[in-house]
Amino acid sequence: MVNFKKIEKKWQDKWEKKKVFEPEINKKEPFYIQVAYPYPSGAMHIGHARTYTITDVVAKYNMLKGKNVLMPMGWHVSGTPVIATVEALKRKDKKTIKKFTDNFRIPKKDLKKLESAKDFVKYMIDKAEYGYKKGFGILGLGIDWRRELTTIDKQYNKFIEWQYRKLNEKGYLIKGDYPIRYCVFDENAVGDHDLLEGEGVGIQEMVFLKFKFGDDYLIAATLRPETVYGQTNLWVNPSVEYVRIKVGNENWIVSKESSKKLMRQKDIKVVGKILGKDLIGKHCVAPGVEKKIIILPAEFCDPTFGSGIVTSVPSDAPYDYIALKELDKEKCVKYGLNYNEVKKIKLIPIIKSKSFGDFPAKEICEEMNIKSLNDNKLEEATNRVYKAGFHTGVMLKGKYKGMEIEKAKEKVKKDLIKEGKSDVFYELEGKVVCRCGNECVVSILKDQWFLKYGDEKWKEESKKTLSKMDIVPGSFRKQYENVFDWLENKPCTREKGLGTNFPFDESKIVEPLGDSTVYMAYFTIAHIIKDIKEDNLTDDVFDYVFLGKKNVKCKISKKKLDEMRTSFEYWYPLAYNTSALELIPNHMSFSIFQHTAIFPSNKRQKGTLNLGMLILDGEKMSSSKGNVVLINDLCEELGVDVVRFFLMNFVEPWEELDWRTEEVGKGLKNINNLIEKMFDFKDSKDEWLENAFNMRMKKYFEFMDKSELRKALQEISFGLLQDLKWFERKNGGKVSKNIVENWCKLVAPFMPHIAEELWEKIGNKKSIFENEFLKKFEVDEKILEKEEKIRSLLDDVNNIKKIVGVFKKIYLYVIPNELKELEDLKEFLEKEFGDVEIYALNDKEKYDPQNKAKKSKKGKPAIYLE
């Protein structure tokens, strides 16, 4: 059995010594792949490992195709997380200490080394045993570490400053207002580090719909403006006290709690009060459909969320559907309502999705047997209906009838705002509590810098870039297009944190999503620029290196400038930008936009590889729940190449992987069996097995070229194992040296250490990654067909055996020209079934008591069991 631990260290040391993954410029075709650089603030778990291993597999595959491959790595340390953690460790925060010692396995004695931002970053990158860098090493990733960077390197900061000056030259930077989390008590913006509760809770944009009510407007908050066409009534909470507020020239009615939040977002004045129960039974005019609807009671209207008033769309909202069902005669009498009028309310079909019919709320409630507003399944039902509608739905009514919901949602919202029938309100996605103990709200920050992603010209140019790109898988191209359509201006600075000073206001820092969009270009020169003083990195330098502009005025030698320019010219454009699917709406799309703005068309990225998430035994990984598997531990238990294998084996890269330990255990025996067979080879060849392997190899390349890594791996692992089992069953032989030599190359992207060890055993001295795939090989279909006939015959005999049961002898009847072929197999057939007699169809002496011979066909012998 192969000693995994021994060969892992052996080959990782050799790769480093021989600089196998440190490519130099040569005459080969360049292939540059980049995976999102990580934030080094914790331990590396199996989910992270999958993302980086997929990228590594694609990189190594292209190496073996004869390309010159670059895969660099850096560290994204911008923003406030590092500062927040350092401050928490300084004040001996128990929760933070526990997370670092128990979850991240940092020794307690080392915590003192993490009490400055600079020391924290350095330790987590280079010293943390369970950190990303150690994890990358354990996994055997082919990273060119000469180009390593952090987003707080002085030279990198100069590059980002240049990037933003370029964007400003194009007119893509503007100033405006921006929502932030805010503590009213402390009167200050709060980051995650300032919180007792709510770390990671974001801000969501809601639409405030205006319902005309006499001289006032009743305000209902919604996240789904596209559903206005299905409004049937309005919900208010009868036990809540609402307030009338002055907003501009309008009077709005909202909950008291909502008015306090609005004070942080608009100039308002409270001018009166009104009880919820006094609104019930009255009518208002619904925006978007301009019809009178009735106001009904609902206890689920939360005064602390939105406006405390909810519009009702019972066709698509399970809560609304059940609330209407529960509004019986008794409740109508209680609130002075006309029961007959209430029961006349009809569901209005507004969205058609792949999962539901005209009335999704009704269907899901019936399916899940939901009959009460107290049923805790309502939340799940709501999420299912929303996801189905948003991702697969089309509009059935209104101006945008027939349009996909992903597009229509934004268009309906913009129309309503433009027509004065709605407004925007910002709400926290969950509870956020400041360290002072008070709950936080959303406040509007004035004079914020934005990237003008909503600019139509920029969008059109970016769409042209996208149209030329290879999006993997192709099914996600539509998601990119939809994002480009609805993408609006995004803030690009923040008040504090690590990162690059904003060049037009040095009191601000470039926002983390703003300094991680074109860094791929920087990696092409990162190993060269490290030796240059940051003060010498003027805009002229970057203009020459990345844009080819002449007349450089700087203190850097022409030789050094040309070296950087040559490196960029050779490696760019980027072949694939790789990251999680969840980053398509931000990082991945932003990167395409900014490449389009800054670089000429021939230097924009060629493609994106979009990856699915990993869950553990059916659940999302969570440190607090204790269901996190750290990559160090898993590799120690199973071996690195086995872990790499199973990370690729279950689903394709873009699909969600549910890592199930039980399933890994089932497959482990088979994969170890295959490895053992490969290490026990011989020199002689078998005609069928060589052809069967070549067919596997052909399919492997077809799948790999489409990044269908699972299918490719299945061909050369479990598929090949089945071939070997059949070969051993029929011939009792071992796999040939020729097959093993080619298998090494095929499996090397997935299991590099085992491939190298076997490659060396065969007699090769250079690393397998300094070689190339076999480019010419043939598949003789006739040989494969011949063997398939034998396997088919065995299947037929076994099926008859199940019916007949016990038998003494098998009689086979074959057409005359196939007699010799079958007689040559008699020894094998008798080993399988016992006594076998073979006759030609035209043999007059044949034994055929049931006249079975007449059923024989070409390639299909007739069978009689006696």
Secondary structure, 3 states (H helix, E strand, C coil): CCCHHHHHHHHHHHHHHHCCCCCCCCCCCEEEEEECCCCCCCCCEHHHHHHHHHHHHHHHHHHHCCCEEECCCEECCCECHHHHHHHHHHCCCHHHHHHHHHHCCCCHHHHHHHCCHHHHHHHHHHCCCCCHHHHHHHHCCCCCHHHCEECCCHHHHHHHHHHHHHHHHCCCEEEEEEEEEEECCCCEECCHHHEEECCCCCEEEEEEEEEEECCEEEEEEECCHHHHHHCCEEEECCCCEEEEEEECCEEEEEEHHHHHHHCCCCCEEEEEEEEHHHCCCCEEEECCCCEEEEEEECCCCCCCCCCCEEEECCCCCHHHHHHHHHCCHHHHHHCCCCHHHHHCCCCCCCEECCCCCCCHHHHHHHHCCCCCCCCCCHHHHHHHHHHHHHHHCEECCCCCCCCEHHHHHHHHHHHHHHCCCEEEEEEECCCCEECCCCEEEEEEEEEEEEECCCCHHHHHHHHHHHHCCEEECHHHHHHHHHHHHHCCCEECEECCCECCEECCEEEEEECHHHCCCCHHHHHCCHHHHCCCCHHHCCHHHHHHHHHCCCCCCCCCCHHHHHHHHHHHHHHCCCCEEEEEHHHHHHHHHHHHHHHHHHCCHHHCCCEEEEECCEEECCECCCCCCCCCCEHHHHHHHHCHHHHHHHHHHCCCCCCCEEECHHHHHHHHHHHHHHHHHHHCCECCCCHHHHHHHHHHHHHHHHHHCCCCHHHHHHHHHHHHHHHHHHHHHHHCCCCEHHHHHHHHHHHCCCCHHHHHHHHHHHCCCCCHHHCCCCCCCCCCHHHHHHHHHHHHHHHHHHHHHHHHCCCCEEEEEECHHHHHHHHCCHHHHHHHHCEEEEEECCCCCCCCCCCCHHHCECCECEEEEC
